[in-house]
């Protein structure tokens, strides 16, 4: 089977491409011109932007299916319309390309915060307010995917949790970068009480989940590809056991972090340099995002690496590749 892969140079997309190739599929990777990162070795590289409908249509010619994992994963960009062009427009372009089957990589954030609950694919929040442009456009794209499915499109939608593990240190690999910072004692402190749960998903599990969705996912099906729901305090306690590095002692109130985020965004609007944090991101961290992957386990055969084991592998990879500065 020949598969169109968008986002194949990203943290997750690159690993998905590797899994597809290892399973014997031919992969045509749509890569932005001038991208500093490479598609998986063995993939056919086709230059083009996912926001360009004509480029997507050309790349899809002769393909039996598409894995659409391209997304703009940023705290901030100067041109906010780029979120809409990539995260919503990119999906619409893949839907219009004529490819017979689509595996769409959405995000847990498209489903919304859970705040005390553990949610599944049916989760809905009345009068929902989106925290930032990434969340807003992923929610809009999910609505388009569901609309297409109701119209008869052969599309399967996947909701990865917070993906972590070995891989390129891009914005999509935020947790892996946090592990690196923790080992280098560069984490400035614990945000709030560190008691909000997030659904963490090991990268190899999620990549294999895409292959399983291609093979077993029903048209119109939706599947959460998550893992354990853990707090920041728990994450750091596990890292301390693994590395011997003590967790930061400082607690950073949400209000202080939000103020810092507003200042950084103001500076970014002037300089064009991406801020490390914004007040919108702080608002996301004030919520809980805990999910259940039971449907993917039952229907696809999805498996989840224990959180501590996944973190051990991540730490080992960082050390083996000499990506951690000696302290």
Secondary structure, DSSP 8 states (H G I E B T S, - for coil): -EEEEESTTSHHHHHHHHHHHHTT-EEEEEE-TT-SS---TT-EEEE--TT-HHHHHHHHTT-SEEEE------S--S-THHHIIIIIHHHHHHHTTT-S-EEEE--GGGT---TTS-B-TT---TT---SSHHHHHHHHHHHHHHHHHHTT--EEEEEE-EEESSS--SGGGHHHHHHHHHHTT----EETTS--EEEEEEHHHHHHHHHHHHHH--TT-EEEE---EEEHHHHHHHHHHHH-------EE-HHHHHHHHHHHHHHHHHH----S--HHHHHHHTS-B-B--HHHHHHH------HHHHHHHHHHHHHHTT-S---
